[in-house]
Amino acid sequence: MSQHTRQGTTPQTIPSGGAPAPERTDAPDGRRLGLTLGMLVLPMYVALGAPSVALPAIGRALAVPFGATAWILAAWSLTSALAMPVAGRLLVRWSPFQVLVAGVMALAAGSVLAGAGPTLSVVIVGRLIGGAGAGATVIAVFAAATALPGRQRIRALGIIAAASATASGCGTLLGGAVTAWLGWRAVLAIPALALPLLLAALPSRRALTRSGSGERNGSTGRLDIVGAAVLSVFAGSLITLLQAHSVGLPAPVTLVVAAAGALAAVGLWWRMRSTPDGFVPRRVIASRGFLAAGLIGGTVFAGYYGVLFRAPSLIEQATGGGPLEAGVLLVPAAACSVLAGRLVGTLTDRFTGWQVSAGLAALTVVGVLVVAIFTGPIPIVVGTALTVCGFAGAQAVLVSLAPDLVAADDRDTAQGLLNFMNALGGGIGPAAVAGLSGIVPVSVALAVLAALPLAGLVLSLTRRPTADRRPEPDATRGNPR
């Protein structure tokens, strides 16, 4: 029985007060492992914001309309989200270190291809490959961190969340500087820096391998290709439809994409019912609290990335400066992620995970509305800082909560699906703002965006942690609940 498997049933909360649960004396140090893994996620989170300031230069260099360059951002978000549940299933057979190596190799190869691409289509292919590698790497990082016991787990996750939020928040600064000094190709190649950073993980290889060798889902058959395909089509159709207006997608193509998405949604529902142990196991989705955690995380991510997408241009309009100046002004907002990462451990000692997530969703709502209502650079930075805190805190809290929502054997699969929902929300936010901005003023588009984290806030407040129960570790496999 795994160290994560508790006797009987327990409330679905992060421990709040009382005597701490005993921890293994031979467990890896959470702070040290968190720093190691945090360094690895830096390049891939920089890749989310840095290319946005280089898009005009890319369009001019490759002689394509500016709207078409939006696919450079969409391609990365799409395959990153889709790779996460796939990587979660791979952890059934592989250790987190093996998935980490495979993910970093794909990340580096795709980023180099994107940076060297002679045409937009080649650049997009490179971003698709790099995004898939990034998704696998993120899942491996979180799998290693969540395998830690109790306090060490939240400590490591807090550091990783702070690193990811800081990197994504500083992406515009780094992107502007690199574009000005080295050119747009260097910006697209930045994630390849994860390859040399992988060397920093070698001293922790034993801990990473041991983390992945405990629980294993009993399913040893082939990967559910049909389940993976319908989930991929559904997610791809959703992001494409949100991007349709901003990239000028023709109406017939939009209708085809919408039809494909609707069929994929029906196919996904049918697959979960007919194959309970498939790519999206019904027992995981049906676990009390799991779907709520994914939706809360997705809405908070949508609010953060939607603001991050618009904040640089809003600051440029307010100050008359360029992307480099906007990036500099956003550095204090990005630095707030470090504070959020440090405070999340303290908060979860006093409050339940659902209570903390409610507060973080509320911060995100306020941050989005501040950016929507006020036009000065200082309010925009303050609003962005609030969404940064919500993003960094929610990432640590919800990922830490996930292992307690499902049976121990489903931990890796659950992490993949939870992070898929989070990343999908991160893609929905910018796509929704971009699509709405062509129809209504930017302020209205951001105000509409605030409805997403508001829904996450309501969902957090309506949770009943004491009523939730963790599935038994020896629950019957393959039987729908």
Salt bridges, closest charged atoms under 4 A:
ASP26 OD1 - ARG24 NE 2.98
GLU215 OE1 - ARG411 NH1 3.11
ASP224 OD1 - ARG271 NH2 2.76
ASP277 OD1 - ARG283 NH2 2.84
ASP349 OD2 - ARG151 NH1 2.80
ASP404 OD1 - ARG6 NH2 3.46
ASP404 OD2 - ARG153 NH1 3.93
ASP404 OD1 - ARG470 NH1 3.66
ASP409 OD2 - ARG477 NH2 3.53
ASP410 OD2 - ARG283 NE 2.87
ASP410 OD2 - ARG477 NH1 3.21
ASP412 OD2 - ARG216 NH1 3.84
ASP412 OD1 - ARG411 NH2 3.42
ASP468 OD1 - ARG288 NH2 3.35
ASP468 OD2 - ARG463 NH2 2.59
